[in-house]
């Protein structure tokens, strides 16, 4: 469970009135006591029937509660007390044994990072708080404290009573300088002080246990009876969480305020500069993952130096963006990664963890999941990605062409794609339905059917009203405004459909078939990943699991439209043709990922020309670029 102060936040300042961090601790302790009162009331409700039964039996012994009615009441109360106590014991047992979530991290022992451990201990001494019990890295641009004292955490657990673990975002170590890292970690480390308070620690354990118990019914391997009982426990835990949720949130805010207040005296000037680097690091890390790492992961390769790539990406960003000017000048100072004994090994471990978290890759390298160095990225990732996309595009075209004309040419050329996407729109460019042997979805109607549909829609749409005469306009303005707006909106919808949806029916048909192919491949990949995860769990291999089941994969990009996929595949085919017929070469752009290098320069003007072909069926801009570059579209390209 994360708690404490994020490395990207500030306190609310102010030391007047004698409050400062003491006020934050007092506020957090007050909320912690409120959480514990909820626990006490729940315990009181559980033992209430037993207490009533004891009173009834005491009354019988003293001769006060005698008679048939009191005897019946004693029996009913006793049975109720036993049932309630058994249920309360079951809830308490499940809450105590449930495994709270632990963030997957790369552990940093003191032998692996002695200077970093020394920096954190010195920082704790300056803040007059206990030092964290351990340090770990996460492939994220954030830092926090995490309690791992629960006995079910296995190797990740720390001794009971020990302080929380300090989790540091690995990109910070490579981009930030030592002084900046110390300033960013100050409010986080300051949170170990409130964490040592007995009331706050007890409240946190209670909330963590409830949170873990809520997810117990979803754990695999439970028989029907145990799952039924776990659902009942989950309902009770959810009820208690609702009762103490606001108090727990306010408690953490008080802890955060206390940590920030205490850290104000430590490197305050450097903190302001360091916070700018936090935002910059996040921007560079996000682009590196989505534009550079994701294509490699999909090709079965994982960059083994992601954190080192952050420095290159942010340096390039500072060169292009004048808002980031001057940030790269800091690189002459000592980087925080120098605090590690073997930065390369730590970076490789963090890079593999990032691939597992964001893509669901295997835990170990293998033939289909190999690390790749940045120097080999253009050859092993960029070129292979382009040729795989080109092969997929021609495979889909083969299926469509076979259905339309068994004698269609099969050569994988760029000319074939240009011809298909610029087919005359007065005839269907693709068949209306695939053959029986084809597993592609039904292809949308051709250009003729689309044109007839547009004509019919225009004929049925109400016409725009003619301007009224001046003397009649005032009289009809109010009563006709709503109808006029409705008619205008309807015509606008038709115009938008004309411009966006059916501008190039041949491209729409190909995009639909291509999307279906990509969806099938993604489903097969996910099935293989799920099978591998199941096999790993059965063999006892360590996996990412928490109270909510297997650790979810964080999607890096939203789903893409069919036209976006088609544009990417056409671009890949153009790049393959350029590499095969000219002196162009695959390259790596640190901010945009795979890039085509023509005469050593990135071909930045290719994208709009491909979009003109896909969106409007206009091949002229792309043909002009091919002619200028010297690419021969009629020559077959080499596929993967």
PyMOL commands that set and color helices and strands:
alter all, ss='L'
color gray80, all
select helices_A, chain A and resi 16-18+20-62+68-97+114-127+151-156+170-175+178-189+191-195+198-214+216-218+224-263+268-298+306-320+322-324+327-332+336-339+343-359+374-404+414-421+447-460+470-501+505-538+562-581+606-616+620-629
alter helices_A, ss='H'
color red, helices_A
select strands_A, chain A and resi 2-3+106-108+134-138+143-146+165-169+301-303+370-372+545-546+549-550+585-589+593-598+601-602
alter strands_A, ss='S'
color yellow, strands_A
deselect
rebuild
show_as cartoon
